[in-house]
Amino acid sequence: MDEAHMFNIQNNFIGTFQKNKWLLPLCIFLVLLTIGFIYYLITPKETTACFPTGKEKSIRELNEVILKLTAKKPDSLFRNQAALFVNAGKKYRVDPILLLSIAMLETDRGTSSALKKYNNPGGIMKTDNPSDFESFPTVQAGIETMAWTLRSYYLSEQKLTPAQIGPKWSPIDADNDPHQTNHTWVENVQFFVSEFNGLTYQCKIIKEDIPDRP
């Protein structure tokens, strides 16, 4: 491209802005808007996360409690699997005792058909068909998805305890609760929390991206 042609292009470009003076402010606005949007996307959002306090039971101690709670259910898939809950809790910043307690209730202490057939430890239903259970490749993946769900949709709304989580996780009179068992969900989860000597993680609002769903 010769110099004269480049000069003509430059003049035409300048002339366009001179004739349409609103173009320059618009371009500046669009550039700033784009920069702001990119900044919004890359900046971690405020979210609630829970952290160990040093008062937690060891994995061995948790396994002992699980064995006691499943003494009459030797086929429980949760026996000696406390590490799966502890690791998922640390990864997604959710109290492992909360994970364990919900899972113990939802799976009849690790023996439900949903757990054994679908690796589903939390009674998690398909979003496109709330009457069917979500299926996971492994029990670990199911537990991690449960932790991710709690962090993303419950802790993020400051729902931290069974009493706060229950009305959304297990709503009374839900269509997928034909036997009307949801009304005792909070009480039953709290029973397991007590068996594990209570929640121990401390929760606070931080700026951090939630890890991706498993």
Secondary structure, DSSP 4 states (H G I P E B T S, - for coil): --HHHHHHHHHHHHHHHHH-TTHHHHHHHHHHHHHHHHHHHHSPPEEEEEE--S-PPPHHHHHHHHHHHTTT-TT-TTTT-HHHHHHHHHHHT--HHHHHHHHHHHTTTTT-HHHHHH--SS-PBPSS-TTSB---SSHHHHHHHHHHHHHHHTGGGT--SHHHHHHHHS-TT-TT-TT--GGGHHHHHHHHHHHTTS---EEEEEE-PPPPP-
